[in-house]
Amino acid sequence: MKLFHFIFLFVFCTVSAQKNLAFDSIKLKDAKDLLVDDYGNIYLYKNKDFSFTKYDSLGQQKGKLMLTLPFKIQSVQNPLSIASFSENAQELKFYDQNLNEIQTVNFRQKFGFIKMVYAEDLQQIWLLDESTKRLIQYNFREDKIINSYPFDIDFENVTDLLVFNSQVYLLTKTQLAVYNFNGNKMFEFPLTEGKRLRRENGNILVIGKNTIHFLQDRMLGIIFNAENSQIVDKNSAAYFVINANKLYLYPLNK
């Protein structure tokens, strides 16, 4: 598998000149993460107060969460049902477009210690159970375990999980690794500062601190890079960058 342990430049789109969005720099200050949906709404997470705030493209606040424990927003690709997992609380919560809570799934009663969650759709989720070393496919609507696979790996450094097309993608502090359902590693890539995984149709993206990688055919390439930036993200139309408490947009030319 060492053949695939490299990073190459994969070009499938280009970006045009940047645009500085008129966004209040005070709102961007101390932001730990940035997410953007396909309607142009901006979501900012600040871990100093565990807040998650939604703004429209003009910077007008549309909703805000203030929680007492750290949590991880999986994605805002479906802004009508935003999944948020708290390892500390052992809960998965779903929020609507106004960031009102619409459902909570508590794992304490049914499982051991859940390290990471991937919400596949509005019924099924994938769980990494650290206490039993299992990968679990769970229908939370029916409270039913669909599948359970032995998964004897090091759970400690896992920072994100994604399951697609019978493959398990695990992001850690030092690499992106891809496993089958037997827990066998198929291939891996050294990777630092990766923050979260995203699936766009059949493509797997790794959103990092200032880079976005694209995985295809066991090859990993950089499709966007913004050196010295604080945070990057993308939607279907553009890349977004926070740099020096300013928000920039780079439209995609496909």
N, C-alpha and C positions, 0 to 999 in steps of 0.2 A: 504493500500500500504506500510505500514511500514515494512512488511515482506521483502521487497526488498531493504530497505534502509541500505545496508551493502556492504562491499567489501570483496570478497573472492579471494583466489589464484586460478586462472584458468590456468592449464598447458596443452597446446596443442603442444608445441614445446620446444626444449631446445636450448641453445646457446653454442658454443664451445669457446675455448680460444680466447681472443682478439688479434687483429692485429693492430699495430700502422702504419697508412698510412703515407707515406712520403709526407706530405702536408705542405706547407709553413705556419708557425705559424703566420706570419704577416697578411696573408690573413684571418686567422681565428679570429684574434684579433678584438674585438668590434662587432662580429657577434651576431645579435639578434635572428636569426632563421636559421635553416638548413633544407633543403629538398633534397631528393635523389630520382632519377628516377630509373627505372628498368634496365637502361643501365649503371648504375654506375656513372652517372653525378652528381656532387655536386652543389647545389645552396645555396648561402649565402645572407641573407638579413641583412643590417645594417641600423638601424633607425636613426643614427646620421647624415647621409647624404641621406637617402631614396634611397639607392642603392641596386640592386639585381643583383648578378653576377653568371654566370654559368661557372663551370670548369669541365673538364673531370676527370677521375679517377687518372690521373697523376698530376693533379693540373694546367693544361694548361687552360687559360681563353678562353671560347668559345662565350661569349656574356655578355653584361652588360647594365642594365637600370639605368638611373639617373633621378629621378623624383623630382618634387618640393613640392609634398604633400605626406603624409603618405598613404600607400596602403597595402592591404592584398592579398598575393598569396594564392589561394585556394588549389592548388595541382599541382604537376608536374607528376602525373601518366600518363597523355597524354602529353609528351614533345613537340608534334607538335602543341598543342593549350593550352597554359597556361593562365588560367584566373586570373585576378587581379582586385580587387575592391577597389576604393577610396571613403570612406564615405564623405570626405571633398569635393571632386570634383563631387560626385554623378555620377560616371562613372564606367563602367565595360570595361576593355580592355583585348584583347586576343593577345598573343605573340606566334611567331613560335619558332622552335628549336634554332634559333640564337638570340632570344629575340628581334626580329623585330616586331613592332606592325602590326597586321593584321586586327583588327576590334575594333571599339569603340562603346559601347552602352551607350547613355546619358539618364539619368532618369529624368532630371529636367523638361522637357516639358510635359511628360506624367503622372508622378507620383508626390506624395508629397515628403516626406523625406524618402529615403530608408536607413534603418539601416544596413541590411545585405543581401547578395546575395549568392545563391548557384547555380552554373552552372551545371545542370543535364547532359546535353550533348551539342552538337554543335548547337542546335536549341532552347532548352528550358532552362529557368532559373526560380528560385524561389526567390521571393522578400519579405522581411519584410518591409512593409510601416508603419513607426512609426506615421506619421501624420493622417492616416486613420485607424490605428489598423487593418491592413489586411495582410493576407498571399496571395500572388499573384503568379500564374503560368503564365508565359509570354513567348510567342514565339517571340524572338527578330528578327529572320529572316523575319518573316511576319508582325512584329509590331502588334501583336495581343494578347490580354489577353485571356487566355484559361479558367482559373478559378480564382475566388476571394473568399476568406474565411474570415469571421470576426475572428480576433485573438487578443482578448483583454487581453494582458499580459504586464508585465513590460519589455519594450524594452531596457531600459537604460543600463543594465549590460550584454546584449547578446554579446558574443565574437565570436561565430561561429554558423552556420546553416547548416543542412543537411536534405534532404527529401528523404525517401526511403520506398517503400512498404506501402504507405498510412500512414506513420508516420513521424512526424516532430521532429527532434533532435535539441535541443538548448543547447549550451554550454554557461555557464555564469561564473562569477568570483568565484562562490561558489558551483555550482552544474552542473550536466548533467540531463536534463529533457526531457521527451518524451511525445509528445502531439498527439492527433488525429487532423483531419482537422476542427473540431468544436472548437478548442482551448481548449479542456479539457485535463488536465494533466493526463496521464496514469500511469506514475511512474517517480521517480527521485532518484538521488544518490548524496550525498554530495561529492564534488570534488573541490579541489583547484589546482591552477597552471595548469589547462587545457589550451592548446593553440589552438588546432584545431581538427576538426573531419575529419575522413576519412572512406570511404567505400571501402572494398576489397571484391569483389563479394558480398556475402550476409552478410558479417561481418562488424560491426561498431567498429572503433578504436578511441580512444581518445589519441592524442599525447600531452604529458605534458612537463614540464620542464626537468624532469629526469626520467619519467616513461611513459610507454605506457599501456593503459587499453584496454580490449576487452569486448565488450557487446554482450551477447547471452542469449536468453530465460529469459530476465528480471533480469539477474545477471551480475555484473560488476567485472572483475578480472584483476589483474596486470599480464601482460605477459612479461614485461621487466622493469628492474629497474637499474639505474646507479647512485648511490648516489654521491652527490657532483659534478655532471656533470653540464655543462652550458646548453647544448642542446642535445636532442636525436631525432632520426627519424629512419625510416626503409624503405626498399623496399622489393621485393619478395624474396631476397636472404640473407639479413643480417640486423642487427641493426647497427646504426651509432651513435657515441657519440663524442661530443666535450668536452674535459676536460683539463683545464690548457692550452688552446690554442693549443691542439693537437687533431688530429682526429683519432678515433679508430673504428674498424670494428669488429662486432661479428657475424660470419656466423651462419645461422639457420641450425639446424639439425632437419628436419621434420620427 
